[in-house]
Amino acid sequence: MVKTYARSDTWESPGGQVEEDEALDIAMCREVQEETEIAVEPLGITGVYYITRPKIFYRWFFRPNG
């Protein structure tokens, strides 16, 4: 899944931050819905990337929910 910005010719994956006391899967679902207006159900993590420490990037496998 990717999103685009109205004022740009770039595409990005939805992303964001995990809120305090929020589970990782709940954060992923929330961020995808906030940025794309699509509710999703997580099926698992397919990758973990340490690109710029201390940030960790997770790649998810999910499906639309609903």
PyMOL CGO cylinders between C-alpha atoms (Angstrom):
from pymol import cmd
from pymol.cgo import CYLINDER

trace = [
    CYLINDER, 0.00, 0.00, 0.00, 1.26, 3.45, -0.85, 0.3, 1, 1, 1, 1, 1, 1,
    CYLINDER, 1.26, 3.45, -0.85, -0.14, 6.94, -0.61, 0.3, 1, 1, 1, 1, 1, 1,
    CYLINDER, -0.14, 6.94, -0.61, 0.60, 10.08, -2.55, 0.3, 1, 1, 1, 1, 1, 1,
    CYLINDER, 0.60, 10.08, -2.55, 0.55, 13.72, -1.59, 0.3, 1, 1, 1, 1, 1, 1,
    CYLINDER, 0.55, 13.72, -1.59, -1.57, 16.21, -3.53, 0.3, 1, 1, 1, 1, 1, 1,
    CYLINDER, -1.57, 16.21, -3.53, 1.28, 18.72, -3.86, 0.3, 1, 1, 1, 1, 1, 1,
    CYLINDER, 1.28, 18.72, -3.86, 4.01, 16.25, -4.72, 0.3, 1, 1, 1, 1, 1, 1,
    CYLINDER, 4.01, 16.25, -4.72, 4.89, 13.57, -7.23, 0.3, 1, 1, 1, 1, 1, 1,
    CYLINDER, 4.89, 13.57, -7.23, 6.19, 11.20, -4.54, 0.3, 1, 1, 1, 1, 1, 1,
    CYLINDER, 6.19, 11.20, -4.54, 4.68, 8.04, -3.11, 0.3, 1, 1, 1, 1, 1, 1,
    CYLINDER, 4.68, 8.04, -3.11, 5.22, 6.68, 0.41, 0.3, 1, 1, 1, 1, 1, 1,
    CYLINDER, 5.22, 6.68, 0.41, 3.99, 3.90, 2.65, 0.3, 1, 1, 1, 1, 1, 1,
    CYLINDER, 3.99, 3.90, 2.65, 1.66, 4.98, 5.45, 0.3, 1, 1, 1, 1, 1, 1,
    CYLINDER, 1.66, 4.98, 5.45, 3.64, 5.48, 8.64, 0.3, 1, 1, 1, 1, 1, 1,
    CYLINDER, 3.64, 5.48, 8.64, 3.63, 7.07, 12.03, 0.3, 1, 1, 1, 1, 1, 1,
    CYLINDER, 3.63, 7.07, 12.03, 4.43, 6.73, 15.69, 0.3, 1, 1, 1, 1, 1, 1,
    CYLINDER, 4.43, 6.73, 15.69, 3.32, 4.25, 18.33, 0.3, 1, 1, 1, 1, 1, 1,
    CYLINDER, 3.32, 4.25, 18.33, 1.54, 6.13, 21.10, 0.3, 1, 1, 1, 1, 1, 1,
    CYLINDER, 1.54, 6.13, 21.10, 2.37, 5.52, 24.75, 0.3, 1, 1, 1, 1, 1, 1,
    CYLINDER, 2.37, 5.52, 24.75, 0.97, 2.17, 25.97, 0.3, 1, 1, 1, 1, 1, 1,
    CYLINDER, 0.97, 2.17, 25.97, -0.27, 1.33, 22.44, 0.3, 1, 1, 1, 1, 1, 1,
    CYLINDER, -0.27, 1.33, 22.44, 0.31, -2.13, 20.95, 0.3, 1, 1, 1, 1, 1, 1,
    CYLINDER, 0.31, -2.13, 20.95, 2.30, -2.22, 17.71, 0.3, 1, 1, 1, 1, 1, 1,
    CYLINDER, 2.30, -2.22, 17.71, -0.48, -3.86, 15.68, 0.3, 1, 1, 1, 1, 1, 1,
    CYLINDER, -0.48, -3.86, 15.68, -3.07, -1.36, 16.95, 0.3, 1, 1, 1, 1, 1, 1,
    CYLINDER, -3.07, -1.36, 16.95, -0.75, 1.53, 16.03, 0.3, 1, 1, 1, 1, 1, 1,
    CYLINDER, -0.75, 1.53, 16.03, -0.29, 0.16, 12.50, 0.3, 1, 1, 1, 1, 1, 1,
    CYLINDER, -0.29, 0.16, 12.50, -4.05, -0.17, 11.97, 0.3, 1, 1, 1, 1, 1, 1,
    CYLINDER, -4.05, -0.17, 11.97, -4.68, 3.32, 13.35, 0.3, 1, 1, 1, 1, 1, 1,
    CYLINDER, -4.68, 3.32, 13.35, -1.99, 4.95, 11.20, 0.3, 1, 1, 1, 1, 1, 1,
    CYLINDER, -1.99, 4.95, 11.20, -3.15, 3.23, 7.99, 0.3, 1, 1, 1, 1, 1, 1,
    CYLINDER, -3.15, 3.23, 7.99, -6.75, 4.29, 8.65, 0.3, 1, 1, 1, 1, 1, 1,
    CYLINDER, -6.75, 4.29, 8.65, -5.76, 7.87, 9.52, 0.3, 1, 1, 1, 1, 1, 1,
    CYLINDER, -5.76, 7.87, 9.52, -3.70, 8.27, 6.36, 0.3, 1, 1, 1, 1, 1, 1,
    CYLINDER, -3.70, 8.27, 6.36, -5.77, 6.29, 3.84, 0.3, 1, 1, 1, 1, 1, 1,
    CYLINDER, -5.77, 6.29, 3.84, -9.28, 6.03, 5.36, 0.3, 1, 1, 1, 1, 1, 1,
    CYLINDER, -9.28, 6.03, 5.36, -9.06, 2.24, 4.93, 0.3, 1, 1, 1, 1, 1, 1,
    CYLINDER, -9.06, 2.24, 4.93, -9.57, -0.05, 7.94, 0.3, 1, 1, 1, 1, 1, 1,
    CYLINDER, -9.57, -0.05, 7.94, -7.14, -2.97, 7.94, 0.3, 1, 1, 1, 1, 1, 1,
    CYLINDER, -7.14, -2.97, 7.94, -6.55, -6.20, 9.84, 0.3, 1, 1, 1, 1, 1, 1,
    CYLINDER, -6.55, -6.20, 9.84, -2.93, -7.12, 10.59, 0.3, 1, 1, 1, 1, 1, 1,
    CYLINDER, -2.93, -7.12, 10.59, -1.79, -10.59, 9.50, 0.3, 1, 1, 1, 1, 1, 1,
    CYLINDER, -1.79, -10.59, 9.50, 1.83, -10.35, 10.61, 0.3, 1, 1, 1, 1, 1, 1,
    CYLINDER, 1.83, -10.35, 10.61, 5.13, -8.55, 10.35, 0.3, 1, 1, 1, 1, 1, 1,
    CYLINDER, 5.13, -8.55, 10.35, 7.12, -9.35, 7.20, 0.3, 1, 1, 1, 1, 1, 1,
    CYLINDER, 7.12, -9.35, 7.20, 10.22, -7.30, 7.96, 0.3, 1, 1, 1, 1, 1, 1,
    CYLINDER, 10.22, -7.30, 7.96, 12.01, -5.18, 10.55, 0.3, 1, 1, 1, 1, 1, 1,
    CYLINDER, 12.01, -5.18, 10.55, 14.48, -2.52, 9.41, 0.3, 1, 1, 1, 1, 1, 1,
    CYLINDER, 14.48, -2.52, 9.41, 16.92, -0.41, 11.39, 0.3, 1, 1, 1, 1, 1, 1,
    CYLINDER, 16.92, -0.41, 11.39, 17.56, 2.42, 8.94, 0.3, 1, 1, 1, 1, 1, 1,
    CYLINDER, 17.56, 2.42, 8.94, 18.33, 5.38, 11.20, 0.3, 1, 1, 1, 1, 1, 1,
    CYLINDER, 18.33, 5.38, 11.20, 18.82, 4.43, 14.81, 0.3, 1, 1, 1, 1, 1, 1,
    CYLINDER, 18.82, 4.43, 14.81, 17.01, 4.62, 17.13, 0.3, 1, 1, 1, 1, 1, 1,
    CYLINDER, 17.01, 4.62, 17.13, 14.10, 4.40, 14.65, 0.3, 1, 1, 1, 1, 1, 1,
    CYLINDER, 14.10, 4.40, 14.65, 12.81, 0.95, 13.76, 0.3, 1, 1, 1, 1, 1, 1,
    CYLINDER, 12.81, 0.95, 13.76, 10.66, 0.41, 10.66, 0.3, 1, 1, 1, 1, 1, 1,
    CYLINDER, 10.66, 0.41, 10.66, 8.22, -2.52, 10.48, 0.3, 1, 1, 1, 1, 1, 1,
    CYLINDER, 8.22, -2.52, 10.48, 6.78, -3.90, 7.27, 0.3, 1, 1, 1, 1, 1, 1,
    CYLINDER, 6.78, -3.90, 7.27, 3.34, -5.48, 7.72, 0.3, 1, 1, 1, 1, 1, 1,
    CYLINDER, 3.34, -5.48, 7.72, 1.19, -7.97, 5.86, 0.3, 1, 1, 1, 1, 1, 1,
    CYLINDER, 1.19, -7.97, 5.86, -2.47, -6.99, 6.24, 0.3, 1, 1, 1, 1, 1, 1,
    CYLINDER, -2.47, -6.99, 6.24, -5.84, -7.08, 4.54, 0.3, 1, 1, 1, 1, 1, 1,
    CYLINDER, -5.84, -7.08, 4.54, -8.77, -4.67, 4.34, 0.3, 1, 1, 1, 1, 1, 1,
    CYLINDER, -8.77, -4.67, 4.34, -11.19, -5.04, 7.22, 0.3, 1, 1, 1, 1, 1, 1,
    CYLINDER, -11.19, -5.04, 7.22, -14.78, -4.62, 6.16, 0.3, 1, 1, 1, 1, 1, 1,
]
cmd.load_cgo(trace, "trace")
